[in-house]
Amino acid sequence: MRIGFDAKRAAQNRTGLGNYSRFVLRILQQQFPEDEQYLYLPNPRKTQFLPLFPKASSKSVFPKGFWTRLRSFWRVWGISGYIRRDKIDLFHGLSNELPLNIVSARCPSVVTIHDLIFLHCPEYYHWIDRKIYDLKFRLACKHADRVIAVSEYTKREIMRYYGTAEEKIDVVYQGCDPAFSAPIAQEKLEEVRNRYSLPRRFVLYVGSIEERKNLMLVAKAIKKGEKGEDFKVVAVGKRTKYADDIVAYLEKNGIRDRFLFFHNVPFADLPSFYRLATAFVYPSRIEGFGIPLLEAISSRLPAIGCTGSCLEEAGGPGSIYVDPNDAEAMAEALHKVMGDADLRQQMIKAGLDHAKLFTDINLAIQLHNVYEKIKTEQK
């Protein structure tokens, strides 16, 4: 099968949609090497992340002629002509959108929708961004032959906001990088611990430090927790003004020493952070899936998340979930997990069992089954 991909995010984005795009391209190349991948990329000078996955069966396609002066417009209008020229059997929009004129490509298409948080929680987005996202996502769901949702929660959101028929939507989860489940040498772990001066017992948080991620809940839980508790919180992620609010709260309550913040941790060190931690916490109010929870359980780390969206799907039944507004419940969960070694071992075992659902081969087969389903429906 000759499959076309909107690969801008795979080439340019370090996290989020870029990680998902590279994940899909990698597992499909590994499990279905007979397929040809055509990667549609708007700018040949912005492909820095393409070397992160194998390219044995891929072909990069860039705009030419007139379109080189209008690269952004090429991605939403010009790609369709190139798809038709390249005789693509199926086009996959990996990051919530399809070319606006995809119908003119005369090619079956599928789009992955990651979340509709901008509709569910508009307060986190600028109004113009919401309008643009809504237009692109809505048209993609309308024009695609099938829609892939990254969780059951996202599937329900697509049906709720766009009225997309349930039978048109397939849920295919995202996996995480194999580095999180791979063994790590003790020498590497100690080198990372010493370089970052990490404590012996800590709860890890990984994710952007922004309001929606709700790290303040953990700060409030630490304040409510027992004074004698000996663990710290290590937060790894992009810093925003919200991080300053958390620091101000910690200082006001005399617990600033309980939190360590790291904002530019390279990916090569991140799996070691997970392995060195005692537990993981992800208090986000709303997600499309919640990859950090999957990274945690894959790293043999007991995890605590929050209710209200999809985190139970990522962390599985062995993790603990609390209301995103309940600092008392979070304090109790942290105290329980950090103070009970037997419980941690039970959670680790349940987490590893749940993580088996997200192996590369399982998810690659599920994705390819969606492609095959579209081919069958076109006959």
C-alpha positions as CSV (number, residue, x, y, z in Angstrom):
1,M,0.0,0.0,0.0
2,R,1.2,3.5,-0.8
3,I,0.4,5.7,2.2
4,G,0.8,9.4,2.4
5,F,1.3,11.2,5.7
6,D,1.1,14.9,6.7
7,A,4.6,14.7,8.3
8,K,5.2,18.3,9.3
9,R,4.9,17.5,13.0
10,A,7.1,14.4,12.7
11,A,9.8,16.6,11.2
12,Q,9.5,19.7,13.3
13,N,7.9,19.1,16.7
14,R,10.0,17.7,19.6
15,T,7.0,16.6,21.8
16,G,3.3,16.0,21.6
17,L,2.1,15.7,18.1
18,G,5.6,15.2,16.9
19,N,6.1,12.2,19.1
20,Y,2.8,10.7,18.0
21,S,3.6,11.2,14.3
22,R,7.1,9.6,14.6
23,F,5.6,6.8,16.7
24,V,3.1,5.9,13.9
25,L,5.7,6.1,11.1
26,R,8.2,4.0,13.1
27,I,5.9,1.2,14.1
28,L,4.3,0.9,10.6
29,Q,7.7,0.8,9.0
30,Q,8.8,-1.9,11.3
31,Q,5.7,-4.1,11.2
32,F,4.6,-3.4,7.6
33,P,7.9,-2.8,5.6
34,E,6.2,-3.7,2.3
35,D,4.1,-0.4,2.5
36,E,5.5,2.7,0.9
37,Q,5.4,5.9,3.0
38,Y,5.2,9.3,1.4
39,L,6.0,12.0,3.9
40,Y,4.6,15.4,2.8
41,L,6.8,18.1,4.4
42,P,6.4,21.8,3.9
43,N,10.0,22.9,4.4
44,P,13.2,20.9,3.6
45,R,15.1,23.0,6.0
46,K,13.0,21.9,9.0
47,T,13.4,18.2,9.2
48,Q,15.6,17.9,12.3
49,F,13.6,15.2,13.9
50,L,13.2,12.8,11.0
51,P,16.4,10.9,11.8
52,L,14.8,9.8,15.0
53,F,13.0,6.9,13.2
54,P,14.0,4.5,10.4
55,K,13.4,5.7,6.9
56,A,14.1,2.6,4.8
57,S,10.6,2.6,3.1
58,S,9.8,6.4,3.1
59,K,10.0,9.1,0.5
60,S,10.0,12.8,1.5
61,V,7.9,15.1,-0.7
62,F,8.4,18.9,-0.6
63,P,6.6,21.8,-2.3
64,K,8.1,23.0,-5.6
65,G,7.7,26.0,-7.9
66,F,5.0,28.5,-6.9
67,W,4.3,26.6,-3.7
68,T,7.8,27.2,-2.2
69,R,6.7,30.8,-1.5
70,L,3.5,29.7,0.2
71,R,4.5,26.6,2.2
72,S,1.8,27.0,4.9
73,F,-0.9,27.2,2.2
74,W,0.7,24.2,0.3
75,R,0.0,22.1,3.4
76,V,-3.7,22.9,3.5
77,W,-4.3,23.4,-0.3
78,G,-1.4,22.2,-2.4
79,I,-0.8,18.7,-1.0
80,S,-3.9,17.3,-2.5
81,G,-2.5,17.8,-6.1
82,Y,0.7,16.1,-5.0
83,I,-1.3,13.2,-3.5
84,R,-3.1,12.7,-6.8
85,R,0.2,12.9,-8.8
86,D,1.9,10.4,-6.5
87,K,-1.0,7.9,-6.8
88,I,-1.4,7.6,-3.1
89,D,-3.7,4.7,-2.0
90,L,-4.5,6.3,1.4
91,F,-3.7,9.6,3.1
92,H,-3.3,9.9,6.9
93,G,-3.5,13.3,8.7
94,L,-1.6,12.5,11.8
95,S,-2.2,15.7,13.7
96,N,-5.9,16.6,13.8
97,E,-6.3,17.9,10.3
98,L,-6.4,17.1,6.6
99,P,-5.9,19.3,3.6
100,L,-9.0,21.5,3.3
101,N,-9.5,20.3,-0.3
102,I,-8.7,16.7,0.4
103,V,-11.7,15.6,-1.6
104,S,-10.0,16.9,-4.7
105,A,-7.2,14.4,-4.2
106,R,-9.6,11.6,-5.0
107,C,-7.9,9.5,-2.4
108,P,-9.4,7.8,0.7
109,S,-8.3,9.5,4.0
110,V,-8.1,9.0,7.7
111,V,-7.4,11.6,10.4
112,T,-6.2,11.2,14.0
113,I,-7.9,13.4,16.5
114,H,-5.9,13.8,19.7
115,D,-8.3,15.9,21.8
116,L,-10.9,18.6,21.7
117,I,-9.7,20.4,24.8
118,F,-10.0,23.8,23.1
119,L,-13.8,23.2,23.0
120,H,-14.2,21.5,26.4
121,C,-12.0,24.0,28.2
122,P,-11.9,27.2,26.0
123,E,-10.4,29.2,28.9
124,Y,-7.0,27.7,28.2
125,Y,-6.9,29.0,24.6
126,H,-6.9,32.3,22.7
127,W,-10.2,32.8,20.8
128,I,-8.6,33.0,17.4
129,D,-6.7,29.7,18.0
130,R,-10.0,28.1,19.0
131,K,-11.7,29.2,15.8
132,I,-8.8,27.9,13.6
133,Y,-8.7,24.6,15.4
134,D,-12.4,24.2,15.3
135,L,-12.5,24.8,11.5
136,K,-9.7,22.4,10.8
137,F,-10.8,19.6,13.1
138,R,-14.5,19.8,12.1
139,L,-13.7,19.6,8.4
140,A,-11.3,16.8,8.9
141,C,-13.9,14.7,10.7
142,K,-16.4,15.5,8.0
143,H,-14.2,14.7,5.0
144,A,-12.2,11.7,6.4
145,D,-13.4,8.3,5.5
146,R,-12.6,7.2,9.0
147,V,-11.5,9.0,12.2
148,I,-8.9,7.6,14.6
149,A,-9.4,8.8,18.3
150,V,-6.5,8.3,20.6
151,S,-8.8,7.3,23.5
152,E,-12.4,6.3,24.2
153,Y,-12.7,9.7,26.0
154,T,-11.6,11.5,22.8
155,K,-14.0,9.4,20.8
156,R,-16.9,10.5,23.0
157,E,-15.8,14.1,22.6
158,I,-15.7,13.9,18.8
159,M,-19.3,12.4,18.8
160,R,-20.4,15.1,21.3
161,Y,-19.0,18.2,19.6
162,Y,-19.0,17.2,15.9
163,G,-21.8,14.7,15.7
164,T,-19.5,12.2,14.0
165,A,-21.2,8.8,13.8
166,E,-19.8,6.3,16.3
167,E,-19.3,3.7,13.6
168,K,-16.9,6.1,11.7
169,I,-14.5,6.3,14.7
170,D,-11.8,3.8,15.6
171,V,-10.0,4.1,18.9
172,V,-6.3,3.3,18.5
173,Y,-4.1,4.2,21.4
174,Q,-0.6,5.7,21.2
175,G,2.3,3.9,22.7
176,C,5.4,5.3,24.3
177,D,9.0,5.2,23.3
178,P,10.7,1.8,23.9
179,A,13.3,3.6,26.0
180,F,11.0,3.7,29.0
181,S,10.7,0.0,29.2
182,A,14.3,-0.9,28.3
183,P,16.9,-1.7,30.9
184,I,19.1,1.1,32.1
185,A,22.6,0.5,33.5
186,Q,23.1,1.3,37.2
187,E,26.0,3.5,36.2
188,K,23.8,5.6,34.0
189,L,21.2,6.0,36.7
190,E,23.8,7.1,39.3
191,E,25.3,9.5,36.8
192,V,22.0,11.1,36.1
193,R,21.1,11.3,39.8
194,N,24.4,13.0,40.6
195,R,24.3,15.4,37.7
196,Y,20.9,16.7,38.6
197,S,21.4,16.2,42.4
198,L,18.2,14.2,42.6
199,P,17.0,13.0,46.0
200,R,16.8,9.4,47.0
201,R,13.0,9.4,47.4
202,F,10.9,11.6,45.2
203,V,7.6,11.7,43.4
204,L,8.1,12.5,39.7
205,Y,5.9,14.8,37.5
206,V,6.6,15.1,33.7
207,G,4.6,17.5,31.5
208,S,4.3,21.2,30.7
209,I,4.0,23.2,33.9
210,E,0.8,25.0,32.9
211,E,-2.6,25.6,34.5
212,R,-4.4,22.7,32.8
213,K,-1.8,20.2,34.1
214,N,-2.8,21.2,37.6
215,L,0.5,20.7,39.4
216,M,-0.8,23.2,42.1
217,L,-2.9,20.3,43.4
218,V,0.3,18.4,44.3
219,A,1.7,21.5,46.0
220,K,-1.5,21.9,48.1
221,A,-1.4,18.2,48.9
222,I,2.2,18.5,50.2
223,K,1.0,21.3,52.4
224,K,-1.8,19.1,53.8
225,G,0.5,16.0,54.2
226,E,2.3,15.0,57.3
227,K,5.2,17.2,58.3
228,G,7.4,14.1,58.8
229,E,7.2,12.9,55.2
230,D,10.7,12.6,53.7
231,F,10.0,12.7,50.0
232,K,10.3,15.5,47.5
233,V,8.5,16.3,44.2
234,V,10.6,16.5,41.1
235,A,8.8,18.4,38.2
236,V,10.2,18.1,34.7
237,G,8.6,20.2,32.0
238,K,8.3,23.4,30.1
239,R,8.0,26.4,32.4
240,T,5.1,28.9,32.1
241,K,3.9,31.7,34.4
242,Y,1.8,29.0,36.2
243,A,5.1,27.6,37.5
244,D,5.8,31.0,39.1
245,D,2.4,30.8,40.8
246,I,3.3,27.3,42.2
247,V,6.7,28.6,43.5
248,A,5.0,31.6,45.2
249,Y,2.5,29.2,46.9
250,L,5.4,26.9,48.1
251,E,7.3,29.9,49.5
252,K,4.3,31.3,51.2
253,N,3.7,28.0,53.0
254,G,7.3,27.3,53.8
255,I,7.6,24.2,51.7
256,R,9.7,25.5,48.8
257,D,12.4,22.9,49.6
258,R,9.9,20.0,48.8
259,F,9.8,20.8,45.1
260,L,12.6,20.7,42.5
261,F,12.0,22.0,39.0
262,F,13.8,21.0,35.8
263,H,12.9,22.7,32.5
264,N,15.4,21.5,29.9
265,V,16.0,17.8,30.5
266,P,17.1,16.1,27.3
267,F,15.2,13.0,26.2
268,A,18.2,10.8,26.7
269,D,18.0,11.5,30.5
270,L,14.3,11.3,30.9
271,P,13.9,7.5,31.2
272,S,16.4,7.6,34.1
273,F,14.3,10.2,35.9
274,Y,11.4,7.7,35.8
275,R,13.6,4.8,37.0
276,L,15.0,6.8,39.9
277,A,11.6,8.0,41.2
278,T,9.7,6.2,43.9
279,A,6.3,7.1,42.4
280,F,4.7,9.2,39.7
281,V,2.0,11.8,39.8
282,Y,0.0,13.3,36.9
283,P,-2.8,15.6,38.2
284,S,-3.9,16.9,34.8
285,R,-7.5,18.1,34.6
286,I,-8.0,17.0,31.0
287,E,-6.0,15.1,28.3
288,G,-6.6,13.4,25.0
289,F,-4.8,10.3,26.3
290,G,-2.0,11.0,28.9
291,I,1.3,9.6,27.6
292,P,3.3,10.4,30.8
293,L,1.2,7.9,32.7
294,L,2.0,5.2,30.2
295,E,5.6,6.1,30.3
296,A,5.5,5.8,34.1
297,I,3.9,2.3,34.3
298,S,6.2,1.1,31.5
299,S,9.1,2.3,33.7
300,R,7.9,0.1,36.6
301,L,6.7,3.2,38.5
302,P,3.5,3.3,40.6
303,A,1.3,6.1,39.3
304,I,-1.3,8.6,40.6
305,G,-3.6,10.4,38.2
306,C,-6.8,12.4,38.2
307,T,-10.4,11.6,37.2
308,G,-12.5,13.4,34.7
309,S,-11.0,12.6,31.3
310,C,-9.0,9.7,29.9
311,L,-6.2,9.1,32.4
312,E,-7.6,5.8,33.6
313,E,-7.2,4.5,30.0
314,A,-3.5,5.3,30.1
315,G,-2.6,4.3,33.6
316,G,-4.9,1.3,33.9
317,P,-6.8,-0.1,36.8
318,G,-3.7,-0.6,39.0
319,S,-3.0,3.1,39.3
320,I,-4.7,5.5,41.8
321,Y,-7.0,8.3,40.6
322,V,-8.3,11.3,42.6
323,D,-10.6,14.3,41.9
324,P,-8.5,17.1,40.3
325,N,-9.9,19.6,42.9
326,D,-9.4,17.4,46.0
327,A,-6.1,18.2,47.6
328,E,-7.0,16.1,50.6
329,A,-7.4,13.0,48.4
330,M,-4.2,13.7,46.6
331,A,-2.4,14.1,49.9
332,E,-3.8,10.7,51.1
333,A,-2.8,9.0,47.8
334,L,0.7,10.3,48.0
335,H,1.1,9.3,51.6
336,K,-0.4,5.8,50.9
337,V,1.9,5.1,47.9
338,M,5.1,6.6,49.3
339,G,4.6,4.8,52.7
340,D,3.7,1.3,51.6
341,A,6.4,-0.7,49.7
342,D,4.0,-3.7,49.2
343,L,1.4,-1.5,47.6
344,R,4.0,0.0,45.3
345,Q,5.0,-3.5,44.1
346,Q,1.3,-4.4,43.5
347,M,0.8,-1.2,41.5
348,I,4.0,-1.9,39.5
349,K,2.9,-5.4,38.6
350,A,-0.6,-4.2,37.5
351,G,0.9,-1.3,35.6
352,L,3.2,-3.6,33.6
353,D,0.3,-5.9,32.8
354,H,-1.7,-2.9,31.5
355,A,1.3,-1.6,29.5
356,K,1.2,-4.9,27.4
357,L,-1.8,-3.4,25.6
358,F,0.4,-0.8,24.1
359,T,3.1,-2.8,22.4
360,D,4.3,-1.6,19.0
361,I,3.1,-4.7,17.2
362,N,-0.4,-4.5,18.7
363,L,-0.9,-0.8,17.9
364,A,0.7,-1.2,14.4
365,I,-1.8,-4.0,13.6
366,Q,-4.7,-1.9,14.9
367,L,-3.7,1.1,12.8
368,H,-3.2,-1.0,9.7
369,N,-6.6,-2.7,10.3
370,V,-8.1,0.8,10.0
371,Y,-6.4,1.3,6.7
372,E,-7.6,-2.1,5.5
373,K,-11.1,-1.3,6.6
374,I,-11.1,1.9,4.5
375,K,-9.9,-0.1,1.5
376,T,-12.7,-2.6,2.0
377,E,-15.3,0.2,2.3
378,Q,-14.1,1.8,-0.9
379,K,-14.9,-1.3,-2.9
